[in-house]
Amino acid sequence: MCVQKATFLRVFYGKVAEQWNQARLDINRWGLDVHLYVSSRVRESQARRECKNELSSRA
């Protein structure tokens, strides 16, 4: 009985650890996606601002 319980716990905690690692990977991937999206938006707005400044300085 004790052996069965130990095996069950090992399997159970193994599954929990697996799920946790997967969730952590998903969170990291989501964070990276958000970071890339935000940085690309920032670059776009900077480029637009520079373009406006250039046009206004020419005028």
Backbone as CSV, one residue per row, in Angstrom:
resi,resn,N_x,N_y,N_z,CA_x,CA_y,CA_z,C_x,C_y,C_z
1,MET,0.831,-1.205,0.000,0.000,0.000,0.000,0.870,1.262,0.000
2,CYS,1.890,1.220,0.839,2.767,2.382,0.947,3.482,2.641,-0.390
3,VAL,3.888,1.548,-1.051,4.596,1.676,-2.331,3.663,2.283,-3.381
4,GLN,2.416,1.807,-3.390,1.441,2.338,-4.351,1.249,3.836,-4.152
5,LYS,1.145,4.231,-2.887,0.931,5.640,-2.570,2.129,6.476,-3.026
6,ALA,3.325,5.973,-2.764,4.537,6.694,-3.160,4.598,6.831,-4.680
7,THR,4.250,5.756,-5.387,4.255,5.789,-6.850,3.230,6.799,-7.353
8,PHE,2.040,6.755,-6.742,0.990,7.690,-7.137,1.455,9.133,-6.945
9,LEU,2.054,9.407,-5.796,2.519,10.766,-5.516,3.594,11.192,-6.502
10,ARG,4.507,10.265,-6.815,5.580,10.591,-7.755,4.986,10.943,-9.118
11,VAL,4.034,10.133,-9.565,3.392,10.378,-10.862,2.620,11.697,-10.822
12,PHE,1.882,11.892,-9.727,1.076,13.101,-9.583,1.951,14.347,-9.619
13,TYR,3.014,14.351,-8.820,3.886,15.524,-8.789,4.646,15.693,-10.102
14,GLY,4.951,14.584,-10.751,5.584,14.669,-12.071,4.676,15.378,-13.056
15,LYS,3.379,15.025,-13.014,2.407,15.661,-13.910,2.254,17.143,-13.580
16,VAL,2.202,17.453,-12.291,2.062,18.852,-11.883,3.270,19.654,-12.356
17,ALA,4.462,19.097,-12.177,5.682,19.792,-12.594,5.681,20.000,-14.106
18,GLU,5.218,18.984,-14.831,5.142,19.078,-16.297,4.209,20.218,-16.708
19,GLN,3.031,20.246,-16.078,2.051,21.293,-16.381,2.614,22.666,-16.049
20,TRP,3.294,22.753,-14.917,3.857,24.032,-14.475,4.908,24.518,-15.462
21,ASN,5.787,23.606,-15.901,6.818,23.988,-16.872,6.183,24.460,-18.170
22,GLN,5.139,23.762,-18.602,4.453,24.145,-19.838,3.823,25.527,-19.679
23,ALA,3.189,25.749,-18.536,2.556,27.046,-18.288,3.604,28.152,-18.272
24,ARG,4.755,27.856,-17.654,5.823,28.852,-17.600,6.317,29.183,-18.998
25,LEU,6.457,28.163,-19.837,6.889,28.392,-21.220,5.868,29.245,-21.963
26,ASP,4.581,28.932,-21.760,3.525,29.707,-22.421,3.562,31.159,-21.973
27,ILE,3.758,31.367,-20.667,3.814,32.732,-20.132,5.006,33.476,-20.715
28,ASN,6.152,32.796,-20.780,7.344,33.435,-21.348,7.119,33.806,-22.805
29,ARG,6.499,32.887,-23.554,6.243,33.140,-24.973,5.300,34.328,-25.124
30,TRP,4.244,34.366,-24.296,3.284,35.462,-24.338,3.977,36.778,-24.006
31,GLY,4.824,36.765,-22.985,5.566,37.966,-22.599,6.464,38.448,-23.724
32,LEU,7.098,37.499,-24.405,7.979,37.853,-25.521,7.168,38.458,-26.666
33,ASP,6.012,37.856,-26.962,5.152,38.390,-28.021,4.740,39.821,-27.709
34,VAL,4.333,40.056,-26.468,3.912,41.401,-26.067,5.078,42.371,-26.192
35,HIS,6.242,41.937,-25.728,7.432,42.792,-25.785,7.766,43.152,-27.237
36,LEU,7.744,42.151,-28.116,8.057,42.408,-29.525,7.029,43.337,-30.160
37,TYR,5.755,43.121,-29.838,4.695,43.965,-30.392,4.877,45.412,-29.936
38,VAL,5.100,45.585,-28.637,5.247,46.939,-28.093,6.471,47.621,-28.690
39,SER,7.586,46.904,-28.760,8.803,47.537,-29.286,8.637,47.894,-30.764
40,SER,7.905,47.075,-31.525,7.692,47.419,-32.935,6.795,48.650,-33.054
41,ARG,5.781,48.758,-32.186,4.913,49.941,-32.200,5.706,51.196,-31.834
42,VAL,6.594,51.068,-30.855,7.413,52.208,-30.431,8.308,52.651,-31.580
43,ARG,8.923,51.681,-32.263,9.786,52.014,-33.407,8.992,52.720,-34.497
44,GLU,7.778,52.220,-34.771,6.931,52.848,-35.793,6.642,54.295,-35.436
45,SER,6.254,54.530,-34.195,5.895,55.899,-33.807,7.123,56.803,-33.822
46,GLN,8.285,56.273,-33.463,9.515,57.070,-33.525,9.826,57.439,-34.972
47,ALA,9.694,56.468,-35.869,9.973,56.719,-37.286,9.009,57.771,-37.825
48,ARG,7.738,57.679,-37.433,6.742,58.648,-37.882,7.090,60.041,-37.372
49,ARG,7.500,60.109,-36.097,7.854,61.399,-35.500,9.058,62.006,-36.218
50,GLU,10.063,61.171,-36.495,11.255,61.661,-37.194,10.891,62.173,-38.585
51,CYS,10.005,61.455,-39.240,9.575,61.850,-40.580,8.860,63.196,-40.524
52,LYS,7.967,63.361,-39.530,7.263,64.642,-39.367,8.251,65.764,-39.110
53,ASN,9.212,65.518,-38.233,10.215,66.542,-37.911,10.997,66.934,-39.156
54,GLU,11.347,65.929,-39.951,12.112,66.190,-41.170,11.295,67.048,-42.136
55,LEU,10.018,66.683,-42.292,9.151,67.442,-43.201,8.954,68.867,-42.704
56,SER,8.762,69.028,-41.400,8.534,70.379,-40.866,9.810,71.219,-40.932
57,SER,10.966,70.583,-40.817,12.214,71.353,-40.901,12.501,71.774,-42.344
58,ARG,12.017,70.995,-43.315,12.205,71.363,-44.725,11.309,72.524,-45.115
59,ALA,10.106,72.557,-44.540,9.106,73.564,-44.928,9.484,74.966,-44.478
